[in-house]
Amino acid sequence: MKVFVTGGTGFAGSVVTEKIKSSGASVALLERNKKKIPHLKELGFEVFEGTLEEKDAVSDFLASGKFDAIINLIGIIRSVPDFSFKKVHVDYVNTLTNLAKENGIDRFIHMSALGAAEGSDSEYFSTKYEGEKLVENSGLKWTVFRPSLIFGDNAAFFDDLINLVKTRAFIPVIGTGETKFLPIDVFSVAEGFNNSLYNEKALNKIFQLCGPDIFTFEGILDLIMEIMPPKKLKIHVPSFIAEKSLNVIEKLSPSLSMSFPVTADQIKMLNHDNACSDGMEETDSILGLNRKPLKQWIKEYLLR
């Protein structure tokens, strides 16, 4: 098995690619950061140096490598003019599915997001949905994963919340704080991607990925403060005020907005529960998952 992976050096991607490689597959990574490439090669990865903008060069690389599958893990949480949600979540997916077909690679596994929906008020969720539909309609043997929040060492979302609790005298909570999440550990996500490569039961299916426990957004903050006291005062900020304020800042001063920990689009995302619509029994059975509780991990992480 030889696999070409895009987005394979980020938080989740690095765990996914290491799992796939350790299971015996040959893994080639798309990487634009020249500084990372020597270390990746030391770890045993083949590397294509460049971006998906270089379609002909990527196609030549795929044609010469006799690849069996493409895994797309590219995703962004903050849209900027030269690297927008549409470009990354839609245009790049279109490029990859076309490259797969052009080079006889019929297996395609794609990272989407729980909450992806047609016409969502969140551009992140709506473009993730558009990308999904491109994969589903590609004619390839596809699998799509929709994870809830992913936790693990160096997960930006959780690190940001931990830093907020550590450094602030009081904790701002946008909206009601009652948005529901079922966070899933990154190793289960990696297990799902890896096992789907070899399992025909995973073909042409969308898998929602959720952890065993449900938390509200405010509940996650409370959990962090329970493990890392003292408990601090929480102050609720109406979501419409926060969203409108950030919209103004993002339009008038994009560079200043980059210093804020959240975006206007992320506030829209917080208005939607992020929980699986069905139980995980069938997914666990097909993909062999052994999902870990958030509380167990976060306690270990904070007390190291």
C-alpha positions as CSV (number, residue, x, y, z in Angstrom):
1,M,0.0,0.0,0.0
2,K,1.4,3.4,-1.0
3,V,-0.4,6.5,0.2
4,F,-0.1,10.2,-0.8
5,V,-1.2,12.5,2.1
6,T,-1.9,16.2,2.1
7,G,-2.1,18.1,5.4
8,G,-0.1,15.3,7.0
9,T,2.2,17.4,9.2
10,G,-0.3,19.3,11.3
11,F,-1.6,18.3,14.7
12,A,-4.0,15.6,13.6
13,G,-2.1,14.9,10.4
14,S,1.2,14.0,12.0
15,V,-0.5,11.3,14.2
16,V,-2.5,10.0,11.2
17,T,0.5,9.7,9.0
18,E,2.7,8.0,11.7
19,K,-0.1,5.5,12.3
20,I,-0.4,4.6,8.7
21,K,3.3,4.3,8.2
22,S,3.8,2.2,11.3
23,S,1.1,-0.2,10.0
24,G,3.2,-1.0,7.0
25,A,2.2,1.5,4.3
26,S,4.6,3.6,2.3
27,V,3.6,7.3,2.9
28,A,4.4,10.3,0.8
29,L,3.7,13.8,2.1
30,L,2.9,17.0,0.4
31,E,5.0,19.7,2.2
32,R,5.6,23.3,1.4
33,N,7.9,24.2,4.3
34,K,11.4,23.4,3.3
35,K,12.6,23.4,6.9
36,K,10.5,20.4,7.8
37,I,11.5,18.2,4.9
38,P,14.9,16.8,6.2
39,H,13.3,15.7,9.5
40,L,10.3,14.1,7.6
41,K,12.7,12.1,5.4
42,E,14.6,11.0,8.5
43,L,11.3,9.7,9.9
44,G,10.9,7.6,6.8
45,F,8.5,9.6,4.7
46,E,8.8,10.4,1.0
47,V,8.2,14.1,0.4
48,F,6.9,16.1,-2.5
49,E,8.1,19.7,-1.9
50,G,5.5,22.1,-3.1
51,T,1.8,23.0,-3.0
52,L,-1.4,22.0,-4.8
53,E,-1.0,25.1,-6.9
54,E,1.6,23.2,-8.8
55,K,-0.9,20.8,-10.4
56,D,1.3,19.5,-13.2
57,A,4.3,18.8,-10.8
58,V,2.0,17.0,-8.4
59,S,0.5,15.0,-11.2
60,D,3.9,13.9,-12.4
61,F,4.8,12.9,-8.9
62,L,1.7,10.8,-8.5
63,A,2.1,9.2,-11.9
64,S,5.6,8.1,-11.2
65,G,4.8,6.7,-7.8
66,K,2.1,4.0,-8.4
67,F,0.0,5.2,-5.5
68,D,-3.0,3.2,-4.1
69,A,-4.7,6.0,-2.2
70,I,-4.9,9.7,-1.5
71,I,-5.7,11.0,2.0
72,N,-6.7,14.6,2.3
73,L,-6.2,16.2,5.7
74,I,-5.8,19.8,4.6
75,G,-8.0,22.2,6.6
76,I,-7.9,25.7,8.0
77,I,-9.9,27.3,10.8
78,R,-9.1,30.9,9.9
79,S,-9.8,32.2,6.4
80,V,-7.5,34.9,4.8
81,P,-7.6,36.4,1.3
82,D,-4.8,34.3,-0.2
83,F,-5.8,31.1,1.8
84,S,-9.5,31.2,2.0
85,F,-12.0,28.5,3.2
86,K,-13.2,28.1,-0.4
87,K,-9.7,27.7,-1.8
88,V,-8.6,25.1,0.9
89,H,-11.9,23.2,1.5
90,V,-13.3,23.3,-2.0
91,D,-10.8,24.1,-4.7
92,Y,-8.1,21.9,-3.3
93,V,-10.5,19.0,-2.9
94,N,-11.5,19.4,-6.5
95,T,-7.8,19.4,-7.6
96,L,-7.1,16.3,-5.6
97,T,-10.0,14.3,-6.8
98,N,-9.2,15.2,-10.4
99,L,-5.5,14.2,-9.8
100,A,-6.6,10.9,-8.4
101,K,-8.7,10.1,-11.4
102,E,-6.0,11.3,-13.9
103,N,-3.5,9.0,-12.3
104,G,-5.6,5.9,-11.7
105,I,-5.8,6.2,-7.9
106,D,-9.3,5.1,-7.0
107,R,-9.2,5.3,-3.2
108,F,-9.8,8.7,-1.6
109,I,-10.1,9.4,2.2
110,H,-11.1,12.8,3.3
111,M,-11.2,14.8,6.5
112,S,-14.3,16.9,6.9
113,A,-15.9,18.2,10.1
114,L,-18.8,17.5,12.3
115,G,-21.2,20.3,11.6
116,A,-20.5,20.5,7.9
117,A,-23.8,21.5,6.3
118,E,-25.3,23.0,3.1
119,G,-26.0,26.7,3.5
120,S,-24.6,26.9,7.0
121,D,-24.2,30.4,8.4
122,S,-20.6,29.4,9.1
123,E,-18.4,29.6,6.0
124,Y,-16.1,26.9,7.6
125,F,-19.0,24.5,7.8
126,S,-20.5,25.3,4.4
127,T,-17.2,25.0,2.5
128,K,-16.5,21.7,4.4
129,Y,-19.8,20.5,3.1
130,E,-19.0,21.5,-0.5
131,G,-15.7,19.6,-0.2
132,E,-17.5,16.5,1.0
133,K,-19.9,16.6,-2.0
134,L,-17.0,16.8,-4.4
135,V,-15.6,13.7,-2.9
136,E,-18.9,11.8,-2.8
137,N,-19.6,12.7,-6.5
138,S,-16.1,12.0,-7.7
139,G,-16.7,8.4,-8.8
140,L,-13.8,7.3,-6.6
141,K,-14.0,4.8,-3.7
142,W,-14.3,7.3,-1.0
143,T,-14.6,7.6,2.8
144,V,-15.3,10.9,4.6
145,F,-14.6,11.5,8.3
146,R,-16.5,14.1,10.3
147,P,-14.8,14.5,13.7
148,S,-16.1,16.6,16.6
149,L,-13.3,18.5,18.5
150,I,-10.1,16.5,18.4
151,F,-8.0,16.5,21.5
152,G,-4.4,15.4,22.1
153,D,-1.0,16.9,22.8
154,N,-0.6,20.4,21.1
155,A,-4.3,20.6,20.0
156,A,-4.7,24.3,19.4
157,F,-8.3,24.6,20.6
158,F,-7.5,23.0,24.0
159,D,-4.2,24.7,24.4
160,D,-5.9,28.1,23.8
161,L,-8.5,27.3,26.5
162,I,-5.8,26.2,28.9
163,N,-3.8,29.3,28.3
164,L,-6.9,31.4,28.7
165,V,-7.5,29.9,32.1
166,K,-3.9,30.2,33.1
167,T,-3.4,33.8,32.2
168,R,-6.7,35.6,32.7
169,A,-8.1,37.0,35.9
170,F,-11.6,36.2,34.6
171,I,-12.7,33.9,31.8
172,P,-14.8,35.3,28.9
173,V,-17.5,32.9,27.7
174,I,-19.0,33.8,24.3
175,G,-22.8,33.2,24.2
176,T,-24.5,30.8,26.6
177,G,-21.6,28.4,26.8
178,E,-24.1,25.6,26.3
179,T,-23.0,24.4,22.9
180,K,-22.5,20.6,23.1
181,F,-19.3,18.7,22.0
182,L,-18.2,15.1,22.2
183,P,-14.4,15.5,21.9
184,I,-12.5,12.6,20.4
185,D,-8.9,11.7,20.9
186,V,-6.5,12.1,18.0
187,F,-5.3,8.5,18.2
188,S,-8.8,7.2,17.5
189,V,-9.0,9.5,14.6
190,A,-5.7,8.1,13.3
191,E,-7.0,4.6,13.9
192,G,-10.1,5.3,11.9
193,F,-8.1,6.7,8.9
194,N,-5.7,3.8,8.9
195,N,-8.2,1.0,9.3
196,S,-10.5,2.5,6.6
197,L,-7.7,1.9,4.1
198,Y,-8.0,-1.8,4.4
199,N,-11.7,-2.3,5.1
200,E,-14.3,-2.5,2.3
201,K,-17.0,-1.8,4.8
202,A,-15.7,1.7,5.0
203,L,-16.2,2.4,1.3
204,N,-18.5,5.2,0.2
205,K,-19.5,6.1,3.8
206,I,-19.4,9.2,6.0
207,F,-18.3,8.4,9.5
208,Q,-19.1,10.8,12.3
209,L,-16.4,10.6,15.0
210,C,-17.3,11.5,18.6
211,G,-15.8,10.7,22.0
212,P,-17.6,8.8,24.8
213,D,-18.5,11.9,26.9
214,I,-20.6,15.0,26.2
215,F,-19.4,18.4,27.3
216,T,-20.7,21.9,26.9
217,F,-18.2,24.6,26.0
218,E,-18.5,26.0,29.5
219,G,-18.2,22.5,30.9
220,I,-14.8,22.1,29.2
221,L,-13.6,25.4,30.9
222,D,-14.9,24.1,34.2
223,L,-13.1,20.8,33.7
224,I,-9.8,22.7,33.1
225,M,-10.3,24.8,36.2
226,E,-11.2,21.7,38.3
227,I,-7.9,20.1,37.4
228,M,-5.9,23.4,37.4
229,P,-7.4,25.6,40.2
230,P,-8.2,28.2,41.3
231,K,-11.6,28.4,39.7
232,K,-12.0,31.8,38.1
233,L,-14.9,34.1,37.5
234,K,-16.6,33.5,34.1
235,I,-18.2,36.4,32.3
236,H,-20.6,35.8,29.5
237,V,-20.4,37.9,26.3
238,P,-23.5,37.9,24.0
239,S,-22.4,36.1,20.8
240,F,-24.0,38.7,18.5
241,I,-21.9,41.5,20.1
242,A,-18.7,39.5,19.9
243,E,-19.5,38.5,16.3
244,K,-20.3,42.0,15.1
245,S,-17.2,43.4,16.8
246,L,-14.9,40.9,15.2
247,N,-16.5,41.4,11.8
248,V,-15.7,45.1,12.0
249,I,-12.1,44.4,13.1
250,E,-11.6,41.7,10.4
251,K,-12.7,44.1,7.7
252,L,-10.9,47.2,8.9
253,S,-7.7,45.7,10.2
254,P,-7.1,42.1,9.1
255,S,-3.6,42.1,10.6
256,L,-5.0,43.1,14.0
257,S,-7.7,40.4,13.8
258,M,-5.0,37.8,13.5
259,S,-4.0,38.5,17.2
260,F,-7.5,37.5,18.5
261,P,-7.9,33.9,19.6
262,V,-11.3,33.6,17.8
263,T,-12.9,34.8,14.5
264,A,-16.4,35.9,13.7
265,D,-16.9,32.6,11.8
266,Q,-15.9,30.6,14.8
267,I,-18.5,32.4,16.9
268,K,-21.1,31.3,14.4
269,M,-19.8,27.8,14.8
270,L,-20.3,28.0,18.6
271,N,-24.0,28.5,17.9
272,H,-24.3,24.9,16.7
273,D,-24.0,21.7,18.8
274,N,-21.1,19.5,17.7
275,A,-22.5,16.1,18.6
276,C,-22.9,12.9,16.6
277,S,-26.4,12.2,15.4
278,D,-26.2,8.5,16.1
279,G,-24.3,6.3,18.5
280,M,-20.7,5.1,17.7
281,E,-21.3,1.4,18.0
282,E,-21.3,0.6,14.2
283,T,-18.3,3.0,13.6
284,D,-16.4,1.4,16.5
285,S,-17.1,-2.1,15.1
286,I,-16.1,-1.3,11.5
287,L,-13.0,0.8,12.3
288,G,-11.9,-0.9,15.5
289,L,-11.9,2.2,17.7
290,N,-11.2,2.4,21.4
291,R,-12.1,6.0,22.2
292,K,-10.6,7.7,25.2
293,P,-12.4,10.1,27.6
294,L,-11.4,13.7,27.5
295,K,-11.2,14.0,31.3
296,Q,-8.6,11.3,31.5
297,W,-6.4,12.9,28.8
298,I,-6.7,16.5,30.0
299,K,-5.8,15.5,33.6
300,E,-2.6,13.7,32.4
301,Y,-1.8,16.6,30.1
302,L,-2.2,19.3,32.7
303,L,-0.4,17.5,35.5
304,R,2.8,16.6,33.6
